[in-house]
Amino acid sequence: MQSLEIHADHRVAVAGAIITNSTRALVVTPAPHQQVAVTRGQLFVLCEPIGPVERAEHACRIVTRSIRHTFYESEATSAASALRIAIVNANKALYQDNMRHSPTRRMTVGVTAIALLGNDLFIAQVQPAQVFLRCSGKLRAIPTHPSWDPAQVNAAQIALTNALGASLFVEPEFFRAVVQPGDAVLLSSSTLIGHFDPPTMAALLAQADASAIINTAHARIADLPSAELLAFTVHEPAPRPTPSPTPSAHQAQPDKRQIAVATEPKADPLFTLPPQPAFTPNPPPRPAPIDLGEPLAERVVRQTAPLPPSSVLGEDPPQSIPIDLGDTFANGQPYGLRHPIRPPDTMTWSERLAWPWLALSDMVREWRRERQLRRKALTISSYVPRGRGLTYRRTAPPIPWPLLLVTVLIVGVAIVYGINLSQQNNLQLATEYLVAAEERVAAVRTAPDETTAREALLIAQQAIDVARASPEITTTNPGLWLRFSELEREYERLLAAVDRVSFLEPTLLASHPLPNGIFTTIVVPPAMSSVTDPANLTALRYLYALDSDPEAARLYRIPRDGGTPEPYLEPGQTVGAAIVGSLRAALWRIDQVVAIDQAPNGFGYYFRQNDTWNYSKLGSSEIWIDPERLDVEEYAGNLYIWGAQPGEVLKFSSGRYGDTPEFWLNPGVTRDAAVLSAIDMAVDGSIYLLQKNGTVLIFSFGQLVGQLTPSNVSPPIAEVSRFVITGPPDAGYIFLLEPAQERILQLDKRTGELIQQLRVRADSNLRLSQLTALSIDMSSARPILYIASAGDIVRAELPTPPRSFREEARP
């Protein structure tokens, strides 16, 4: 059977330019002499890169090379399993390449891989990707877009995050189809389906030319920044011409008549009748008849000896020839056993096993025969019913029920024994896989450094995947399942210990009352045992949060145990002779919460007295620029303001907020580029300024006295947004907020060494990617974190730092 003929074409366009030799598309047709590759079939791969454009071709090259090499070189037993192994290896290769770059330059790739083997089409897909098939006149989109499904109300495409390179774990989706001549397949990027409806796509794939399909589809999506297209159509194989023999040099040249006849096309012998034979008047000569001697009847009459009874036995035998029933066979054997006994050393093991059952069946048969004969002897009438006497009709032998029962019993025992033996082999193999995975995990604890430990973790993860694929390690086998579950927990602990990851257990306290409101500041009153004023005691029972509305930011008050936020100070509110403007900052000062607003005539300072709000204008604030973010900190009653003056910290002495502030930094320091690029400030006696890369500058008496750079952080810091400092100047911690990596980093304030990375689990409702503010209550035995994530405020205890990966797991 000839294989189908495939016409393929592909096109890749980026920013309106056609890339001729792009690595995003791959078409492989094995040569006939490549026997192993031919058994896998043709390979079609299309990649959809996500990330920086300048690294897209590099990432796609890694994926396509790995898929092609693994698909044709792996020891998989089928094309589908080879596709799965190829995609898993491509994901690992891209993930390892991403680990060598910063998070902003990492790539993820959606991929569609198709193997065509005969008429079978095997599709493996990791989204984002898209495939359109037209098989037997029916259209299918993989995956199906919500706009193609009439039951869907929202036609928005769902964003997926399981592309290649995003994590070490990936599992492709598989599909299978059977193609015939006239079918067509289009591989494209995920954005193509939004530009076609089912009738338009069906008309597009009805074209028999793959290039026409590519041109029509590309013309419709020419406005997209990038588009990847690969199409192939299925056709009948073209007939192969039969070569005519070449005459040799010594043969005579044919004449013109012979040449004319030779040039005529030959008729197909399968569809042409043979030539009609010519009629000849004289028939061909026939051979002489064979002499068979005298007839058989005459020979019988002349025979003097009587014939054996079998030659004349019948229902109406001739009377002239007597029937002699006393003759015997010349070579007859005496009656013997049905199953003669042989020496045991000449029997096979199956004969020895079956011999007792055969002997028992013979005894049962003889007993039944004797019983039947006894019954016939006691019968009074000798009448033989019609049909039970002498007849030539063939009768079926009796069914040997005992022998059949014994055979079924033996076969059943053999099947049960085989199943039990197979289960024991599978159990032993699963145990060996589990032991190997435990050895790989144990090797992580003996690694000399963290880099070697990370490499050992990758090897351990591969061994765990092999053990997980074993059919014996399931919940139905509690012994192996509990052992495997403990192994997975130990692997996760080691993975967290190497990267020093701890997980928060958050509790939701409050949500913003407005639909799109976002909290940017949290003020948590500290524990104070010396406060006796009822108004101040009431203030300690609440949390305070400032939202981010630039025109009408409000200060909210929230019960410490959670509840509905209520406005505490808002724009337009009258305080004495002042009208509150948009609030820019809020903080805790000594025994009460204070706020800073921005009004047309400058910045104001609001504080509580006798359970009412009071107002004081900040000195010289009318000449301040409009800061993008105003950071106000308090220490010993003094106010320190960052952001009002570029590259300068303004200090208002305690109780003298209406006076002109003093410049706290040395004039030579303010011109430093690192100071000018600072994004946040903290005060604990010294002043700390934060850079976007996580570096912390330390100032004392206006001079730069130190610098802390976070060390041993994996993955490296991309961009932090804010920070919080706890403890006295000679002790405590620094907490860095990094929404881009969805984590909070806890550092030692003296050395900058990483203590732990705080994250949330995948099933948590809290999303650290929207992290906006953090406040820490150090008054209890275990510090309490108050986290603002967009419009939610949650509370969580600070976890204990993870143990070293070299330590054994605690029971």
VOSE-681711 format. One line per field, with one value per residue (C-alpha): x, y, z; residue number from 1; residue in one letter. Coordinates in steps of 0.5 Angstrom, whole numbers. Example, Ala and Ser with C-alpha at 12.3 -4.5 7.8 and 13.67 -1.06 7.14 Angstrom:
2
px <- c(25  27)
py <- c(-9  -2)
pz <- c(16  14)
pos <- c(1  2)
code <- c(A  S)
// end
This chain:
811
px <- c(0  3  3  -1  2  3  4  6  7  9  10  12  11  14  13  10  17  17  22  24  28  25  26  18  16  19  17  21  20  24  28  26  33  32  28  28  25  20  17  15  13  13  13  10  12  10  12  9  14  12  17  22  22  30  30  24  28  33  28  24  31  32  25  25  32  30  23  26  32  28  22  27  32  28  27  19  15  10  9  5  9  15  11  10  18  20  16  18  25  24  21  27  32  28  27  35  36  31  35  41  37  34  26  25  29  26  22  16  13  7  8  4  7  4  6  3  4  0  -7  -6  -5  -3  -3  1  -1  2  -2  -2  -3  -8  -10  -15  -17  -22  -23  -28  -32  -32  -28  -25  -21  -16  -17  -24  -25  -31  -34  -34  -39  -46  -47  -41  -44  -37  -32  -26  -20  -18  -10  -6  0  3  7  14  19  15  16  19  13  9  4  1  -6  -6  -11  -12  -15  -15  -14  -16  -14  -18  -17  -13  -9  -7  -3  -3  -1  -7  -9  -12  -18  -21  -21  -24  -31  -33  -36  -30  -25  -28  -28  -21  -19  -23  -18  -13  -7  -3  0  -7  -9  -3  -4  -11  -10  -4  -8  -13  -9  -3  -5  -2  5  7  4  6  2  4  -1  -1  -6  -7  -7  -8  -1  2  2  9  11  14  21  21  27  33  35  42  47  47  40  38  34  26  23  18  12  15  17  10  7  12  10  3  1  0  -7  -7  -7  -12  -17  -17  -20  -15  -15  -21  -18  -18  -23  -20  -24  -20  -20  -13  -11  -14  -9  -11  -16  -13  -14  -17  -18  -24  -30  -30  -37  -34  -28  -32  -37  -30  -27  -28  -26  -32  -31  -30  -37  -36  -36  -43  -46  -52  -60  -61  -55  -55  -58  -53  -47  -47  -45  -39  -38  -33  -27  -21  -16  -9  -6  -11  -8  -12  -16  -12  -13  -15  -9  -3  1  8  15  15  21  18  13  13  11  4  3  5  0  -6  -5  -9  -15  -15  -15  -21  -25  -24  -26  -32  -34  -33  -38  -43  -42  -43  -49  -53  -51  -54  -61  -61  -61  -67  -71  -77  -78  -73  -77  -72  -75  -74  -68  -64  -62  -57  -56  -51  -52  -46  -48  -44  -40  -42  -39  -33  -36  -31  -25  -28  -28  -21  -19  -22  -20  -12  -13  -16  -10  -5  -8  -9  -1  1  -3  0  7  6  4  10  14  11  11  19  20  16  20  26  24  22  29  33  28  30  37  37  33  38  44  41  43  50  51  57  54  47  49  50  44  40  43  41  34  33  36  31  25  26  27  20  17  19  16  10  9  9  2  3  4  -3  -8  -10  -3  -2  5  8  3  5  12  12  8  13  18  15  14  21  23  19  22  29  27  24  31  35  32  30  22  17  9  5  -2  -6  -13  -17  -19  -22  -24  -24  -31  -31  -30  -24  -21  -13  -10  -3  -1  -3  -2  -2  -2  4  2  3  2  2  -4  -10  -13  -20  -19  -12  -15  -20  -15  -11  -17  -16  -12  -12  -11  -10  -13  -9  -14  -10  -16  -20  -15  -19  -16  -20  -21  -22  -22  -16  -20  -23  -29  -32  -27  -31  -28  -24  -22  -24  -23  -28  -29  -28  -23  -23  -22  -19  -22  -19  -15  -13  -9  -2  1  -1  3  3  6  7  0  -5  -5  -4  -5  -2  -6  -5  -9  -8  -4  0  1  -3  -2  -8  -8  -13  -14  -20  -23  -23  -19  -14  -10  -3  0  7  12  14  10  7  13  14  13  8  11  9  10  11  14  13  17  17  22  23  17  20  18  22  19  22  20  18  25  29  35  33  30  27  26  21  23  18  12  15  11  9  17  21  24  32  35  38  43  50  49  55  51  44  48  49  46  44  41  37  34  32  24  23  25  25  28  30  35  39  36  35  34  32  34  30  35  34  40  39  44  45  46  48  48  47  53  53  56  54  51  47  46  42  46  44  37  35  32  35  32  28  25  23  17  18  21  20  25  24  28  33  39  44  39  33  31  29  23  23  17  18  11  14  17  11  15  17  24  27  34  39  39  47  49  44  44  37  34  27  23  16  11  3  1  -2  -9  -9  -14  -8  -4  3  3  -1  3  2  4  6  6  9  7  13  10  8  12  11  11  5  5  -1  -1  -5  -6  -10  -16  -15  -12  -10  -6  -1  4  12  14  20  26  27  32  38  38  43  39  34  27  24  18)
py <- c(0  7  12  19  25  31  38  43  50  55  62  66  74  78  86  85  82  75  70  65  61  61  56  57  52  45  40  33  28  22  19  12  9  11  5  7  14  12  8  14  18  25  31  38  43  50  54  60  64  69  74  78  78  78  71  68  65  62  59  56  53  50  47  44  41  38  35  33  29  26  24  20  18  16  8  10  4  8  15  18  16  19  25  26  24  29  35  33  34  40  43  41  44  51  51  50  56  60  59  62  69  74  73  79  75  69  65  61  57  54  48  44  37  33  26  23  15  12  15  16  23  24  31  33  40  45  52  57  54  52  47  47  40  38  31  27  34  36  42  41  46  44  48  50  57  60  64  57  54  57  55  60  67  70  70  72  67  64  65  59  59  52  53  50  53  56  50  43  40  40  35  35  34  29  28  23  23  19  23  21  25  31  33  39  41  48  50  57  61  62  69  66  63  70  72  66  64  56  57  62  57  51  54  56  49  46  49  43  47  49  55  58  56  60  66  67  66  71  76  76  77  81  87  82  83  76  70  63  59  52  48  41  38  30  28  21  18  20  13  11  11  4  4  1  -4  -1  -5  -8  -6  -13  -13  -12  -5  -6  -3  2  -2  -5  2  4  -2  -1  6  5  4  -3  -5  -7  -14  -14  -10  -13  -20  -25  -26  -30  -37  -38  -44  -50  -55  -61  -62  -64  -71  -75  -80  -87  -90  -93  -101  -102  -109  -113  -110  -111  -114  -120  -120  -121  -127  -131  -130  -136  -134  -130  -123  -120  -118  -110  -110  -113  -110  -106  -105  -110  -115  -120  -127  -130  -128  -130  -125  -128  -124  -128  -126  -122  -117  -120  -114  -113  -111  -114  -109  -105  -99  -92  -89  -94  -93  -91  -90  -84  -82  -82  -77  -70  -65  -64  -71  -73  -67  -69  -77  -77  -73  -78  -84  -81  -79  -86  -89  -85  -87  -94  -94  -90  -95  -101  -98  -97  -104  -106  -102  -105  -112  -111  -108  -113  -111  -112  -107  -102  -95  -93  -89  -92  -99  -100  -94  -91  -84  -81  -79  -74  -77  -76  -69  -71  -66  -69  -68  -61  -59  -61  -57  -51  -52  -53  -47  -43  -44  -43  -36  -34  -36  -32  -26  -27  -28  -21  -17  -20  -17  -11  -10  -11  -7  -1  -2  -2  5  8  6  9  16  15  15  21  25  23  25  32  32  31  36  40  47  50  50  42  41  44  40  34  36  36  29  27  30  25  19  21  22  15  12  16  13  6  2  -1  6  8  9  1  -1  3  1  4  10  12  11  15  21  21  22  27  31  31  33  39  40  40  44  50  49  50  56  58  58  59  59  64  62  68  70  75  81  86  88  95  98  101  96  98  101  99  100  103  104  100  103  98  101  97  94  100  98  105  108  110  115  112  115  112  106  106  108  101  97  99  98  104  103  109  108  110  114  120  125  123  118  116  114  108  105  97  93  89  82  84  87  92  99  105  112  115  122  123  129  135  134  140  140  147  152  147  143  136  135  128  124  122  119  116  113  112  117  116  114  116  116  122  123  128  131  135  142  148  152  146  140  139  135  132  129  127  131  130  125  130  132  138  141  144  146  144  149  151  146  151  151  143  140  135  128  122  118  122  117  120  116  118  117  120  125  127  127  125  126  123  125  133  135  131  127  130  128  133  133  137  137  134  139  144  142  149  151  151  144  142  138  132  129  132  137  132  126  129  129  122  118  112  117  120  114  111  109  108  110  107  110  107  112  111  113  107  109  103  102  98  92  91  95  99  105  107  114  116  124  126  121  115  109  103  99  92  88  82  75  68  70  65  67  74  80  83  89  91  96  98  95  95  95  92  92  97  99  94  88  86  85  88  86  87  87  84  83  81  75  74  74  78  77  77  79  80  88  87  83  83  75  72  69  66  68  68  66  63  56  56  54  61  66  71  74  77  79  85  86  94  95  91  92  88  87  85  86  78  72  71  77  78  81  85  85  89  86  90  91  86  86  80  77  72  69  70  63  59  60  53  48  47  42  38  36  30  31  31  26)
pz <- c(0  -2  3  2  -1  3  1  6  7  13  14  20  20  26  26  19  16  13  17  11  16  22  28  30  25  23  18  18  12  14  8  5  8  15  17  24  23  18  23  27  21  19  24  24  30  30  36  39  43  49  52  49  41  41  44  41  35  40  45  39  36  43  43  36  36  42  40  33  36  42  37  32  37  43  45  45  43  39  36  41  47  43  42  50  51  46  49  56  54  50  57  61  56  55  63  64  59  63  69  66  65  69  70  65  59  60  55  55  49  47  42  37  35  30  28  21  21  15  16  23  26  33  36  42  44  50  50  48  41  36  31  25  22  16  16  12  11  19  22  29  33  38  43  42  42  47  41  37  42  42  50  52  53  54  48  52  51  57  59  60  64  63  57  56  60  66  70  71  70  64  61  54  51  46  40  35  28  21  15  8  1  1  8  11  17  19  25  28  34  39  36  29  32  34  27  24  25  23  16  14  17  13  7  8  9  3  -1  -4  -4  2  0  -2  5  8  4  5  13  13  9  14  20  17  22  28  31  30  26  26  20  18  14  10  5  4  -3  -7  -8  -16  -20  -21  -29  -31  -35  -42  -43  -47  -53  -53  -58  -61  -63  -70  -71  -72  -78  -78  -78  -71  -69  -70  -66  -60  -59  -58  -51  -48  -45  -38  -37  -31  -35  -42  -44  -47  -55  -58  -60  -68  -71  -74  -78  -76  -68  -65  -64  -58  -54  -54  -49  -43  -42  -35  -36  -34  -31  -23  -23  -27  -23  -17  -20  -22  -15  -11  -4  0  1  7  10  10  2  2  9  8  9  4  2  -3  -1  -6  -2  6  11  15  22  24  20  23  21  19  23  29  36  42  46  51  56  53  56  57  63  61  65  69  66  59  61  60  66  63  62  69  72  68  69  75  72  66  70  74  68  65  72  72  64  66  71  67  62  66  69  63  61  67  66  59  62  66  61  60  52  47  43  39  38  31  29  35  31  26  21  17  20  24  31  35  41  48  51  56  62  67  62  60  68  69  63  65  72  70  65  71  76  70  69  77  77  71  74  81  78  74  80  84  78  78  85  85  79  83  89  85  82  89  92  87  88  95  94  89  94  100  95  96  103  102  97  98  96  94  86  87  91  86  80  85  86  78  78  84  80  74  79  82  76  74  80  80  73  76  76  83  87  88  93  93  95  102  103  97  97  104  102  96  99  104  99  95  102  103  96  97  103  100  94  99  104  98  96  103  101  107  106  109  112  111  114  111  115  111  103  100  100  93  87  85  91  93  100  99  107  113  120  126  133  137  144  149  157  159  156  160  156  154  147  146  148  143  138  139  138  130  124  119  112  106  99  93  90  87  87  94  98  104  111  113  120  121  127  129  129  122  119  115  113  115  113  119  115  108  103  104  111  115  121  124  119  114  109  108  101  98  103  102  108  114  120  128  132  139  141  135  128  124  117  111  106  100  99  94  99  101  106  112  118  122  129  134  141  145  140  135  129  129  124  123  116  115  114  107  104  99  95  95  88  87  89  86  92  99  104  112  117  125  130  137  135  129  122  116  109  103  96  97  95  90  93  100  107  110  118  122  130  135  136  131  125  123  122  116  116  116  111  114  109  107  101  97  98  95  88  89  83  88  93  87  85  91  92  99  106  113  120  126  129  122  115  110  103  98  91  86  85  93  95  102  103  110  113  120  121  114  111  108  113  109  104  104  98  98  98  96  93  88  83  83  85  79  82  89  91  98  104  112  117  124  131  134  129  131  131  127  120  113  109  102  97  90  87  80  83  88  94  101  102  110  110  116  117  119  114  108  108  106  112  108  102  104  99  98  96  89  92  97  95  97  91  92  85  87  94  96  103  109  117  122  129  133  140  140  141  134  129  126  118  116  108  103  97  92  96  101  108  111  117  117  122  120  119  122  117  114  116  112  106  110  116  116  116  123  125)
pos <- c(1  2  3  4  5  6  7  8  9  10  11  12  13  14  15  16  17  18  19  20  21  22  23  24  25  26  27  28  29  30  31  32  33  34  35  36  37  38  39  40  41  42  43  44  45  46  47  48  49  50  51  52  53  54  55  56  57  58  59  60  61  62  63  64  65  66  67  68  69  70  71  72  73  74  75  76  77  78  79  80  81  82  83  84  85  86  87  88  89  90  91  92  93  94  95  96  97  98  99  100  101  102  103  104  105  106  107  108  109  110  111  112  113  114  115  116  117  118  119  120  121  122  123  124  125  126  127  128  129  130  131  132  133  134  135  136  137  138  139  140  141  142  143  144  145  146  147  148  149  150  151  152  153  154  155  156  157  158  159  160  161  162  163  164  165  166  167  168  169  170  171  172  173  174  175  176  177  178  179  180  181  182  183  184  185  186  187  188  189  190  191  192  193  194  195  196  197  198  199  200  201  202  203  204  205  206  207  208  209  210  211  212  213  214  215  216  217  218  219  220  221  222  223  224  225  226  227  228  229  230  231  232  233  234  235  236  237  238  239  240  241  242  243  244  245  246  247  248  249  250  251  252  253  254  255  256  257  258  259  260  261  262  263  264  265  266  267  268  269  270  271  272  273  274  275  276  277  278  279  280  281  282  283  284  285  286  287  288  289  290  291  292  293  294  295  296  297  298  299  300  301  302  303  304  305  306  307  308  309  310  311  312  313  314  315  316  317  318  319  320  321  322  323  324  325  326  327  328  329  330  331  332  333  334  335  336  337  338  339  340  341  342  343  344  345  346  347  348  349  350  351  352  353  354  355  356  357  358  359  360  361  362  363  364  365  366  367  368  369  370  371  372  373  374  375  376  377  378  379  380  381  382  383  384  385  386  387  388  389  390  391  392  393  394  395  396  397  398  399  400  401  402  403  404  405  406  407  408  409  410  411  412  413  414  415  416  417  418  419  420  421  422  423  424  425  426  427  428  429  430  431  432  433  434  435  436  437  438  439  440  441  442  443  444  445  446  447  448  449  450  451  452  453  454  455  456  457  458  459  460  461  462  463  464  465  466  467  468  469  470  471  472  473  474  475  476  477  478  479  480  481  482  483  484  485  486  487  488  489  490  491  492  493  494  495  496  497  498  499  500  501  502  503  504  505  506  507  508  509  510  511  512  513  514  515  516  517  518  519  520  521  522  523  524  525  526  527  528  529  530  531  532  533  534  535  536  537  538  539  540  541  542  543  544  545  546  547  548  549  550  551  552  553  554  555  556  557  558  559  560  561  562  563  564  565  566  567  568  569  570  571  572  573  574  575  576  577  578  579  580  581  582  583  584  585  586  587  588  589  590  591  592  593  594  595  596  597  598  599  600  601  602  603  604  605  606  607  608  609  610  611  612  613  614  615  616  617  618  619  620  621  622  623  624  625  626  627  628  629  630  631  632  633  634  635  636  637  638  639  640  641  642  643  644  645  646  647  648  649  650  651  652  653  654  655  656  657  658  659  660  661  662  663  664  665  666  667  668  669  670  671  672  673  674  675  676  677  678  679  680  681  682  683  684  685  686  687  688  689  690  691  692  693  694  695  696  697  698  699  700  701  702  703  704  705  706  707  708  709  710  711  712  713  714  715  716  717  718  719  720  721  722  723  724  725  726  727  728  729  730  731  732  733  734  735  736  737  738  739  740  741  742  743  744  745  746  747  748  749  750  751  752  753  754  755  756  757  758  759  760  761  762  763  764  765  766  767  768  769  770  771  772  773  774  775  776  777  778  779  780  781  782  783  784  785  786  787  788  789  790  791  792  793  794  795  796  797  798  799  800  801  802  803  804  805  806  807  808  809  810  811)
code <- c(M  Q  S  L  E  I  H  A  D  H  R  V  A  V  A  G  A  I  I  T  N  S  T  R  A  L  V  V  T  P  A  P  H  Q  Q  V  A  V  T  R  G  Q  L  F  V  L  C  E  P  I  G  P  V  E  R  A  E  H  A  C  R  I  V  T  R  S  I  R  H  T  F  Y  E  S  E  A  T  S  A  A  S  A  L  R  I  A  I  V  N  A  N  K  A  L  Y  Q  D  N  M  R  H  S  P  T  R  R  M  T  V  G  V  T  A  I  A  L  L  G  N  D  L  F  I  A  Q  V  Q  P  A  Q  V  F  L  R  C  S  G  K  L  R  A  I  P  T  H  P  S  W  D  P  A  Q  V  N  A  A  Q  I  A  L  T  N  A  L  G  A  S  L  F  V  E  P  E  F  F  R  A  V  V  Q  P  G  D  A  V  L  L  S  S  S  T  L  I  G  H  F  D  P  P  T  M  A  A  L  L  A  Q  A  D  A  S  A  I  I  N  T  A  H  A  R  I  A  D  L  P  S  A  E  L  L  A  F  T  V  H  E  P  A  P  R  P  T  P  S  P  T  P  S  A  H  Q  A  Q  P  D  K  R  Q  I  A  V  A  T  E  P  K  A  D  P  L  F  T  L  P  P  Q  P  A  F  T  P  N  P  P  P  R  P  A  P  I  D  L  G  E  P  L  A  E  R  V  V  R  Q  T  A  P  L  P  P  S  S  V  L  G  E  D  P  P  Q  S  I  P  I  D  L  G  D  T  F  A  N  G  Q  P  Y  G  L  R  H  P  I  R  P  P  D  T  M  T  W  S  E  R  L  A  W  P  W  L  A  L  S  D  M  V  R  E  W  R  R  E  R  Q  L  R  R  K  A  L  T  I  S  S  Y  V  P  R  G  R  G  L  T  Y  R  R  T  A  P  P  I  P  W  P  L  L  L  V  T  V  L  I  V  G  V  A  I  V  Y  G  I  N  L  S  Q  Q  N  N  L  Q  L  A  T  E  Y  L  V  A  A  E  E  R  V  A  A  V  R  T  A  P  D  E  T  T  A  R  E  A  L  L  I  A  Q  Q  A  I  D  V  A  R  A  S  P  E  I  T  T  T  N  P  G  L  W  L  R  F  S  E  L  E  R  E  Y  E  R  L  L  A  A  V  D  R  V  S  F  L  E  P  T  L  L  A  S  H  P  L  P  N  G  I  F  T  T  I  V  V  P  P  A  M  S  S  V  T  D  P  A  N  L  T  A  L  R  Y  L  Y  A  L  D  S  D  P  E  A  A  R  L  Y  R  I  P  R  D  G  G  T  P  E  P  Y  L  E  P  G  Q  T  V  G  A  A  I  V  G  S  L  R  A  A  L  W  R  I  D  Q  V  V  A  I  D  Q  A  P  N  G  F  G  Y  Y  F  R  Q  N  D  T  W  N  Y  S  K  L  G  S  S  E  I  W  I  D  P  E  R  L  D  V  E  E  Y  A  G  N  L  Y  I  W  G  A  Q  P  G  E  V  L  K  F  S  S  G  R  Y  G  D  T  P  E  F  W  L  N  P  G  V  T  R  D  A  A  V  L  S  A  I  D  M  A  V  D  G  S  I  Y  L  L  Q  K  N  G  T  V  L  I  F  S  F  G  Q  L  V  G  Q  L  T  P  S  N  V  S  P  P  I  A  E  V  S  R  F  V  I  T  G  P  P  D  A  G  Y  I  F  L  L  E  P  A  Q  E  R  I  L  Q  L  D  K  R  T  G  E  L  I  Q  Q  L  R  V  R  A  D  S  N  L  R  L  S  Q  L  T  A  L  S  I  D  M  S  S  A  R  P  I  L  Y  I  A  S  A  G  D  I  V  R  A  E  L  P  T  P  P  R  S  F  R  E  E  A  R  P)
// end
